């Protein structure tokens, strides 16, 4: 899947000459942690985050009066504090690649650009929601089991077939690479069944090494 499928298309932006006070109000009003900064043609020229706003806040030990502080901060513009060379991505960037970029660069979002113009924003929250979705974490009526399988061809297919044969409907399958070894791989499956406890007993009887089991419901098993 690509970034365009989960990015936020309603983008609030700032301009370099916008006063910080205005940008701060906009971020609070729209509940934004970041504002892409664009020029008159909508081209990306910077990125303003809440960390940049803190740079304009007075020190706790300042000797200036409140009036003097307000006067000085009213003169500060977005262009003076923004990140001037922000990392961005295209709408056809793979979602996992966007996640890697955010992780590697330690940023909270990526402006999505096309022909240098901002067409969306993808945030770390968007990517987290996506991975929660594909792992089935938001499904409340599923049974979640983690199993150790031989790290060989057709072993996963065989295991999934046994679930289907037992009347289970498979909702999601993930296999963390960090949990794999030369001989074994960990597979996490979510499935729906009328009697999941009975199906799990059948899987154990077939010799599958089930590491953990969480049944449907608020408390699981």
N, C-alpha and C positions, 0 to 999 in steps of 0.2 A: 504493500500500500504506500501511497505517496502523501506528502505533507498536505497537499491541497484537499485531501479527504477529511482531515481533522483540524485544520488551521482555523483560527478566528478571522472571519472576513470583515467584520465590523471593527475597523481600526481607528483609534483616536491617535492623532499625531500632534506634534509641536513643530514650531519653526525656530530657527536659530536666534531670531531677534525677539522671540517671546520672552516676557519677563518670567523669572523663576516663580514668583508668587502666582502668576496665572497658570503656569504648568502644574504647580503643586495643587492648586484648587481643582484643576481638571482631573488629575490623577485620583484625588480623594473622591470627587463627585462620581467618576466612572469606575472607581475601584480598580485602577490600573497600577501595576508595579513598574511598568516600563512604557515609555512613549517613543516610537520611532520619530526621528526629526527629519523633516523633508524640506526641500526648497519649493519655490513657487510652482514648479512643474511636477511636484509629487515624487521627486527622486530622493532616495535615501542619502542623507548626509551625516547622520549621527544617531545616537540612542541615549535617551535620558532615563535613568532609573532612580529609585528612591535613595540609593546610596549617594547619588550625585546631589540630591536635595540636601542631604545632611552636611555636605561641604559648605553650603550657604548658611547653615545655622550658626548662631554666635556661640562662642566658647562660654562654658559655665563660669569662667573667671574674668570675663570681659568687664572693663570699666566703663563701657559706653552705656548711655541711657537707653531706655526702650525706644524712645523716639529716634535716636541716632541709629540704632540697630535697624529699625524698620526702614529708615531712609536709605541706608546703605544696601540692604537686601533688596529693596525695590528697584535698584539700579542693575542688579545682576541678571544677565540673560541666559537662556538655555544654551546658547552657543559657547558661553564661557565655561560651562561645567560638563557638557555632554561628552560621551565617548565619540571621538571623531572618526574612527575607522571600525565601525561595528561589523561583526561577522553576520552574514545573512545566508539564506538558502533560496532555492527556487521551489516552485510549486510541485515539481517533479522529483524533488529529493525524497529518497526513501525515508520513512518515519524513523526506522532504527538508525539510519545515518545521521538524521537530525538530532536524535538522542545522544549519539556519540559526540557530535559537535558541541552540544550544550555541556556534556560532561567534561570533555577535554578542555574546553575554554572556560569552564566554570562561570557560565552566564545563565540567566534565568529565562531568556527567550531568544528567538531568532526572527527578525523581520523576514518576511517572504517577499521577494522582489521579482519583477518581470520587466525587462527593458529598463532596469534601474529604478522602477517605480514600485512603491510599496503596495502590495495587493492583499496582504494578510500578515498575521503574526502566529507563530507556534511557540507555546510556552512549555516549561518543564511539567506543568500541571496537565496540559493537553496530552503530553507523551505518557505520563503516568496513568492517566485515565485510559489511554489506548491499551497499554499493557495489562491493566487490570481487566479490561474488557476481553482481550484475546486469551487470557488465562482463565476466564470464566469466574473471576472472583466475585462478581456482582450477582451471580446466579444463586438463588436461595434454596432451590428445590433439588440440588444435585448432591451426589455423593462424591467426595474427593478422596482418592487413594493415591499413595506414592508407592511405587514398586521398583525393585531392582531386577533388571532383565540382563541376560547375557548380551554383550555388545557384539552381536552378530546380525547378519542380514536375515530378514523375515521374522525375527523374534518379536518386534513391536507389532507387526501385522498379526501375528499369531495371538498375541495377548489381547489386542483389540477385538479380534474375531471371537475370542472366548467370552468377552463381555457381551458382545452382540448375541451370541448363541444363548447366553443366559437371560436374555430379555432386556439388556441394558441399551439405552440410547446414549451414544457418546457425544458430550457437549464440547469438550475441549481436551487437547493433548499438548503438553509441553515437556521438554526434556532438557534441563539445564546442562550446558556443556561443562560447567565447573564441577558438576557432580559425577561426570563420566570418568571412567578409567579404561584401561586396555581391555579388561575382562567384563566389566559391568557398566551399565548406564542406569541412571535414575529417570523414571518416567512418572509424571503426575497427570492423572486422568480425572476428569469430572464426567459423571454419567448420571442418567436418570433411570430409575428402575422401580417397579412396584414393591419389590422386597429387596432392597440393597444389601441388607445384612445376610440374607440367604445367598445372594450372588457372590458376595465377598467370601463366604464360607466355601462356595464352589471353586472359586479361584485359588484359595489356599489348598483345597483338596487336590487340585491339579498341579500343585507344586510351586505356584508363583510366590515369590518372596515379597509380601506386602509389608511395607515399613510403617505406614500410618494410614488411618482410616477416619474420615469425618463424615458422619451421616447428615442428611438434611435436618434443618431446624436450627433455632437460635443457639443451642448448646452443642450441637453435633453429637459425637460419641465420646 
